[in-house]
Amino acid sequence: MRPERVHELRIAGDGEDDGATGDLDVTGPLELVATGRGRATIDALRSDRVLDLYAPAKLEGLRIQGGLALDPGGGAGAGVRVVSGRLELRDSAISGNRGESALELVSDDGMTVRDSEISDNAAAGIVDRGGGGLRAAHTEVSRNEGTGILGDGAGGVAVYHGEVSGNSLRGIQELGDGDVAVVDVLASANGKQTIDEQGEGSVYLRRSRLRESGADALTEQGDGELSVYRSRVTGSRGGAAVELGPGGIALIKSRVAFNDGLGLSESEDGAVGLEESVLRSSRLGGIVESGDGGVGLTLAKVLASGGVGVAEADDGDVALVRATIAGADREGLSASGAVSLVRSRIAANGGGATVVSGSLSLARSQIVDNSGAIGGALARDSRISLRQSTIGRNHADGGPGGGLALFGDSSLDAVNATVAENSARLAGGGILVGAGVEARLNAVTIAANRSEGGPGGGIALADGTASAAIDNSLIARNLAALGGPDCDGAGFESGGGNLVGSSAGCGTLGGPGDLVRPLPLIGGLGSNGGPTPTVALHRGSPAIGAAGADAPSRDPRNLARRDPDAGAFERR
């Protein structure tokens, strides 16, 4: 077939499959290749579909246009319909056709499309109903009135090095059990989801860019996983990724930003994991995991979320390793399972972390600069453990406990920790220990906290059932509107080696074995080496050498304590 020719199908008629009228009915193996440069055109002149294939076929160098297939239940494949046999389409264009689909595979033998364009059809672009699988490479599927690529079977859909953009419905949809693999693809401005997997298959997105989806960019509704690697998902009118089954969501070395819905949502028992990835500016919230699967962030950032940064709504665990949650309008983190932070930050959110019926463990981590109804962290029926960590510059404008607030069946165990420059509207500018709660502190600095409307600027015990055992700690330069400025409550127990700025309201704290010094000679909360900010001791501070032998062997910066100082910071 010569490329400069336009071959028009002028014998009108449809409804027969013998090639007498209308479309070209092919019943034997076919190899139709344009010779020379350019593409040869086959135009059905809107009389019928263009090609109806009943045998294996190879089509190359063609432009297939003007097909029409509008029969109810039979309006598929207005450009090309493959009833049986495998199709190989190369260096061709299918455009300007009208029907349910432009290119339809009914056969279960599969289809390969390469170096081609399926665009500008008044129909869906490519449909595989046979389940044999679709492989498209270096191909554009764009501006079709329907879904760009639709698979319905176990064969799955794979798209490599191409573009799927501007289709009025979904970009790519898989209704069966096959996987969807998208590698090095630009997909933008599709009317609904960019990729939608409704069966039991998984979605694998690699080195691709998904932009401006008309709904959630990625959805997976079965048992398969949703995996994203070195890709970008931006500007969707819905969320970035929604997993409605137990398969889970994994982002590795990817960027998800400026989406109008939830960033990542997992509603079954699958986990959500981010590694070396950034999730930014999700309008309705960063990550929501509603099942038992949990959330893991490793070398990852969740930034500027419109709601909660990370919400684990069931009993799943949350683990942050060298991760950051920052800039959320509401709490940075909300969970009801076990939460652990290792060398991580929860910062500048509308509240730090809320944990209910779980635990919160910080190691070499910090919760800083949060302000909202809660300050740094609120625990209800939960255990808090602080190791070489800092709670600083938080503000609770809704109640007590600017740095930490513990209620119900909760407990606090803090070693080598700093609680500084926090404030609360009510009691406990630094720490509020609620009724029945037990706190144990060893080598902790509680400094420059403020209670704006209650007692205990540094640490407050809610009533006589609350208790705090404190060893080798520094509690000074705190302010309170009422009661003791540094500490307030009857349930304090001193293990010795403490320095207190004022013993007023501190019970036995500040007695024999402790020092009471209104001028502790300490600095502000700042970077003094180590993974978290600390409060340094100035030269001549009375806290130097004031701690006992049961102080930790090293401080938060991993410096050895030779003659231990009171508080978290060891001066050299």
Stockholm file with secondary structure:
# STOCKHOLM 1.0

chainA/1-572         MRPERVHELRIAGDGEDDGATGDLDVTGPLELVATGRGRATIDALRSDRVLDLYAPAKLEGLRIQGGLALDPGGGAGAGVRVVSGRLELRDSAISGNRGESALELVSDDGMTVRDSEISDNAAAGIVDRGGGGLRAAHTEVSRNEGTGILGDGAGGVAVYHGEVSGNSLRGIQELGDGDVAVVDVLASANGKQTIDEQGEGSVYLRRSRLRESGADALTEQGDGELSVYRSRVTGSRGGAAVELGPGGIALIKSRVAFNDGLGLSESEDGAVGLEESVLRSSRLGGIVESGDGGVGLTLAKVLASGGVGVAEADDGDVALVRATIAGADREGLSASGAVSLVRSRIAANGGGATVVSGSLSLARSQIVDNSGAIGGALARDSRISLRQSTIGRNHADGGPGGGLALFGDSSLDAVNATVAENSARLAGGGILVGAGVEARLNAVTIAANRSEGGPGGGIALADGTASAAIDNSLIARNLAALGGPDCDGAGFESGGGNLVGSSAGCGTLGGPGDLVRPLPLIGGLGSNGGPTPTVALHRGSPAIGAAGADAPSRDPRNLARRDPDAGAFERR
#=GR chainA/1-572 SS CCTTCEEECCSCCCSCSSSSSSSEEECSCEEEECCSSSCEEEECTTSSCSEEESSCEEEESEEEECCEECSTTTCCCSSEEECSSCEEEESCEEESCEEEEEEEECSSSCEEEESCEEESCEEEEEEECSSSCEEEESCEEESCSSCSEEECSTTCEEEESCEEECCSSCSEEECSSCCEEEESCEEECCSSCSEEECSSCCEEEESCEEECCSSCSEEECSSSCEEEESCEEECCSSCSEEECSTTCEEEESCEEECCSSCSEEECSSCCEEEESCEEECCTTCSEEECSSSCEEEESCEEESCSSCSEEECSSCCEEEESCEEECCSSCSEEESSEEEEESCEEESSSSCEEEESSEEEEESCEEESCEESSCSEEEESCEEEEESCEEESCEESSSSCSSEEEESSCEEEEESCEEESCEESSSCSSEEECTTCEEEEESCEEESCEESSSSCSSEEECSTTCEEEEESCEEESCEESSSCSSEECSCEEECSCCEESCCTTCTTTTSTTSEECSCCCEEEEECCSSSSCEEEECTTCTTTTCSCTTSCSBCTTCCBCSSCCSSSCCCC
#=GC SS_cons         CCTTCEEECCSCCCSCSSSSSSSEEECSCEEEECCSSSCEEEECTTSSCSEEESSCEEEESEEEECCEECSTTTCCCSSEEECSSCEEEESCEEESCEEEEEEEECSSSCEEEESCEEESCEEEEEEECSSSCEEEESCEEESCSSCSEEECSTTCEEEESCEEECCSSCSEEECSSCCEEEESCEEECCSSCSEEECSSCCEEEESCEEECCSSCSEEECSSSCEEEESCEEECCSSCSEEECSTTCEEEESCEEECCSSCSEEECSSCCEEEESCEEECCTTCSEEECSSSCEEEESCEEESCSSCSEEECSSCCEEEESCEEECCSSCSEEESSEEEEESCEEESSSSCEEEESSEEEEESCEEESCEESSCSEEEESCEEEEESCEEESCEESSSSCSSEEEESSCEEEEESCEEESCEESSSCSSEEECTTCEEEEESCEEESCEESSSSCSSEEECSTTCEEEEESCEEESCEESSSCSSEECSCEEECSCCEESCCTTCTTTTSTTSEECSCCCEEEEECCSSSSCEEEECTTCTTTTCSCTTSCSBCTTCCBCSSCCSSSCCCC
//
